[in-house]
């Protein structure tokens, strides 16, 4: 791997065609694609360090060790959540070269066709599934699993020609050896319930359980992420691309008259490099904001773009009043249930034993084998169903709850469509401890004695909306982040019904045999959750953010709550675009990593077409 000192500012120019703020998932995609044209000069400024050789990044299974470590993460904690008994929640956000793609759990999950078609209905022509489908192939190269693994994990649903063949991100099943029995049992249990997978999830319309691939290189078994794949492997030696790490952007430079948005233009940024010196760099064409759904709205507000009231409160001159900046915050929340496993079955909880850790590291380092060479997580998508897995009409439920007019209406219409999946379920072969929720090291550590495995319920399409706003004019001061999780009454009703399904899944063979009969439960004081009221209480007690924050610079008409237009240009400002998950008007179903890559790929094409 290259040993370029990316923190150095030696020979840094004072002007580039494009200045990209954020060297994470989306920023590096856009920078790499723009510099395919040797005549285009791009500068990327990343606040975090270059840690591409760090095992916590390279070995995907060590991701929990990087989360909420300030060397890798912005370590954001939310405001007390009024819908969750005033619990404060951890909200990890990547702060390193590669961004969140360098520290996440690596799952490759694809969104729904209906979700992106709804984006288009919200006033975003060209963002429907017909257009976006190709971008989900463009970002990756998929390695087909061997026949043995296909049989073990029931992977016969893969569509020929639907997956990427030459994209930078490597997607595979790693070493294909050593998957725990829970992962093999997962699709078989759902099949036993009469609900097998009905298609490849990449097609955007599938329902059922599946064993997803991950961002793992099929040969090295290292994490494949934006910092490695789009930068070092693809573009690091290009003379027209400069990436500077440990460079905190403090402000976007804007010209024009206050109160005259038609005259406002982004001309560059100010930043502080590793040496502590403040510098200014100009953008001949555009400033491209790719700092993520927490930091991008923060930087817009620090630069004078946002609610005049928020800016005035913090002593920032308002150049463009748009109260939509920082609003519309969304995340998937998951509710984990953990059950004690049967003897002699063990789980990932055995990693509390130093001898086991040493053996696992040895197997990985010597042969790229063992539990650190795979991604042992699997998922399922399902429409709303009751405890017996009978379908529930969402339209009828809304009527019964007097929520038939729930907003946003486009999302309401989407979830009322028969077959639209309100839930995602994921099996994880280790315990999860989400209470109180403000420490990921506690959530993902095997602190409870014994061996457990977990199944989590995920709310695919939340109606609750939170916000991100500055609380100081100091760029080093973290913004206020309030998810307002479960504050919309429909979210609690839907999620409680998802939770009621979890015991049914656990009780179904061949999963059932992997759990200890009368074994311990880590939820609901060790008792089964059997009633809707119990499920609602459990949601409030155990809700955990899925770390999929998005929506805070939404792509919509300004009068509808938007910050950027369908070309991702900031309303009222020339020469400024946002290309990260901030622009998502609605959160897609499933883990959003693939959607961030696809949106960034499309963003690069839009920028190229505009010049």
HUVENMO-V780508 format. One record per backbone hydrogen bond with DSSP energy under -0.5 kcal/mol. CO is the residue of the C=O (numbers start at 1). NH is the residue of the N-H. E is the energy in kcal/mol with one decimal. If there is no record, write none. Layout:
co=(CO:CO)
nh=(NH:NH)
e=(E:E)
//
This chain:
co=(4:5:6:9:14:16:17:17:18:18:19:19:20:20:21:23:24:25:26:27:28:29:30:31:33:34:36:37:39:41:41:42:43:44:44:45:46:48:49:49:51:54:54:55:58:58:59:60:62:62:63:63:66:68:69:69:72:76:80:81:81:81:82:84:87:89:91:93:95:96:98:99:100:100:106:107:112:113:114:115:116:117:118:119:119:120:120:122:124:128:128:129:131:132:132:133:133:134:134:135:137:139:140:140:141:142:146:147:148:149:150:150:151:155:159:164:169:171:172:173:180:180:181:182:183:184:185:186:187:188:189:190:191:195:200:201:204:204:207:208:210:210:213:214:214:215:217:222:223:225:225:226:226:227:228:231:231:235:238:240:242:243:244:246:247:248:251:253:253:255:257:260:261:264:265:267:268:269:270:270:271:271:272:273:277:279:281:282:282:286:287:287:288:288:289:289:291:292:294:295:296:297:298:299:300:301:304:304:304:306:307:308:309:310:311:311:312:317:319:320:320:322:324:326:329:330:332:333:334:334:335:337:338:339:340:342:347:348:349:350:352:353:353:354:355:356:357:358:359:360:361:362:363:363:364:370:371:373:374:375:376:378:379:380:381:382:384:386:390:392:393:394:395:396:397:398:399:403:408:409:410:411:412:414:417:420:422:422:423:424:425:426:427:428:428:429:432:437:439:439:440:442:443:445:451:453:454:455:456:457:458:458:466:466:467:469:473:474:480:480:481:482:484:487:488:488:489:490:491:492:493:494:495:496:498:499:501:502:503:505:508:508:511:511:512:514:516:520:523:524:528:531:532:533:534:535:536:537:538:539:542:544:550:551:552:554:554:554:557:557:558:563:564:565:568:569:570:573:574:575:576:577:580:581:581:582:583:591:592:593:594:595:596:597:598:599:600:601:602:603:604:605:606:607:608)
nh=(6:8:245:12:282:284:285:286:20:43:21:288:22:45:290:98:28:29:30:31:32:33:34:35:36:37:38:40:41:17:18:242:20:46:244:22:247:246:51:97:54:57:58:59:60:223:62:63:65:66:66:67:69:70:72:73:95:91:82:84:86:87:85:87:81:78:76:74:49:99:101:102:103:104:215:109:116:117:118:119:120:121:122:122:124:123:124:557:127:131:132:133:134:135:136:136:137:137:138:139:140:169:166:167:171:144:150:151:152:153:154:155:154:158:162:142:141:143:214:176:183:184:185:186:187:188:189:190:191:192:193:195:194:209:203:204:113:114:198:381:212:379:108:172:216:224:221:217:225:229:230:230:231:232:233:235:236:238:241:42:44:245:46:248:249:272:270:267:268:265:260:263:264:574:255:283:253:281:250:251:273:279:248:276:273:271:269:16:284:19:289:577:21:290:579:580:295:296:298:299:300:301:302:303:305:304:306:319:320:322:311:312:313:314:314:316:315:319:259:306:322:325:327:468:466:550:546:459:336:544:457:455:522:453:516:345:350:351:352:353:354:356:357:358:359:360:361:362:363:364:365:366:367:369:368:373:374:175:376:377:429:427:210:425:208:423:392:389:386:394:397:398:399:400:401:403:402:406:412:413:414:415:416:417:420:422:460:461:382:458:380:456:378:430:454:348:434:90:442:443:444:445:433:447:341:339:428:337:426:335:424:460:328:329:482:480:475:477:469:482:79:467:487:489:491:492:493:494:495:496:497:498:499:500:501:502:505:506:507:508:511:512:514:515:515:342:519:340:526:527:530:535:536:537:538:539:540:541:542:543:336:334:330:554:326:556:563:564:560:562:561:571:556:568:578:565:573:576:266:287:570:289:583:551:584:553:555:594:596:597:598:599:600:601:602:603:604:605:606:607:608:609:610:611:611)
e=(-1.3:-1.3:-1.7:-1.7:-2.7:-3.1:-2.4:-1.6:-0.5:-2.4:-0.6:-3.0:-0.9:-2.6:-2.6:-3.1:-2.0:-0.9:-2.3:-2.4:-2.3:-2.3:-2.6:-1.9:-1.2:-1.3:-0.8:-2.1:-0.5:-1.1:-1.8:-2.5:-3.4:-0.5:-3.0:-2.7:-2.5:-2.8:-0.9:-2.3:-1.7:-1.7:-2.9:-2.5:-0.9:-2.8:-2.1:-1.9:-1.9:-0.6:-1.7:-1.7:-1.9:-0.6:-2.9:-1.8:-3.9:-3.2:-0.8:-2.0:-2.2:-0.6:-0.6:-1.3:-2.3:-2.9:-0.9:-2.8:-0.6:-3.2:-1.2:-1.8:-1.1:-1.4:-1.9:-0.8:-1.5:-2.2:-1.8:-1.4:-1.7:-1.7:-1.3:-0.7:-0.6:-1.6:-1.2:-0.6:-1.5:-0.7:-2.5:-2.6:-0.5:-0.9:-1.1:-0.7:-0.6:-0.7:-1.9:-1.3:-1.2:-2.3:-0.6:-1.4:-2.8:-0.7:-2.4:-2.0:-2.2:-2.8:-0.6:-2.4:-0.5:-1.3:-1.3:-2.9:-2.9:-2.5:-2.5:-1.5:-1.2:-1.1:-2.3:-1.5:-0.6:-0.6:-2.5:-1.6:-2.0:-2.2:-1.2:-2.6:-1.8:-0.6:-2.2:-1.8:-3.0:-0.5:-1.8:-2.1:-0.8:-1.8:-2.0:-2.3:-2.3:-2.6:-1.8:-2.8:-0.6:-3.4:-0.5:-1.2:-1.1:-1.8:-3.2:-2.7:-2.0:-2.0:-1.4:-2.6:-2.9:-0.5:-2.8:-0.5:-0.7:-2.3:-2.2:-2.7:-0.9:-2.0:-2.1:-2.4:-1.2:-2.5:-2.6:-2.8:-3.0:-2.3:-2.4:-1.3:-0.5:-3.3:-2.3:-2.2:-1.7:-2.5:-2.2:-2.3:-0.5:-1.8:-0.6:-2.1:-3.0:-0.6:-2.4:-0.5:-0.6:-2.7:-1.0:-2.4:-2.2:-2.3:-2.5:-1.3:-2.7:-1.6:-0.6:-2.3:-2.3:-1.7:-2.7:-2.5:-2.0:-0.9:-0.7:-2.8:-1.4:-0.7:-1.2:-2.3:-0.8:-1.7:-1.9:-2.5:-2.4:-1.6:-2.2:-1.7:-0.6:-1.9:-2.0:-2.1:-2.1:-2.0:-2.2:-1.0:-2.0:-2.0:-1.7:-2.0:-0.6:-0.6:-2.2:-2.4:-2.1:-2.6:-2.7:-2.2:-2.4:-2.0:-2.9:-2.5:-1.9:-1.7:-1.9:-2.0:-0.7:-1.8:-0.5:-1.5:-0.8:-2.5:-3.0:-2.2:-2.5:-2.1:-2.2:-2.3:-2.4:-0.6:-2.3:-2.7:-1.9:-2.7:-2.0:-3.4:-1.3:-1.9:-2.1:-2.7:-1.7:-2.6:-1.4:-1.4:-2.3:-0.7:-2.3:-0.5:-1.9:-2.8:-1.3:-2.8:-1.3:-2.1:-3.3:-3.9:-0.5:-2.6:-1.1:-2.0:-2.7:-0.7:-2.0:-2.3:-2.6:-2.5:-2.8:-2.2:-1.9:-2.4:-1.6:-0.8:-0.5:-1.6:-2.6:-3.3:-0.6:-1.8:-1.9:-0.5:-2.4:-2.2:-1.6:-0.5:-1.1:-1.0:-1.7:-2.7:-2.9:-2.2:-1.2:-1.7:-2.4:-1.5:-1.5:-1.4:-1.8:-2.2:-1.8:-1.6:-1.4:-1.4:-2.0:-0.6:-1.5:-2.4:-2.3:-2.3:-1.4:-2.0:-0.7:-2.2:-2.4:-2.2:-2.2:-2.3:-2.0:-2.1:-2.6:-1.7:-0.6:-2.9:-2.2:-0.8:-2.8:-1.2:-3.4:-2.0:-1.6:-2.0:-1.7:-2.7:-1.3:-2.8:-2.0:-2.2:-2.1:-0.6:-2.8:-2.7:-2.7:-3.3:-1.8:-2.2:-1.3:-2.7:-2.3:-0.5:-2.4:-2.1:-2.3:-2.7:-2.2:-2.3:-2.2:-2.6:-2.2:-1.6:-2.4:-2.5:-2.4:-2.4:-1.6:-0.5:-1.2)
//
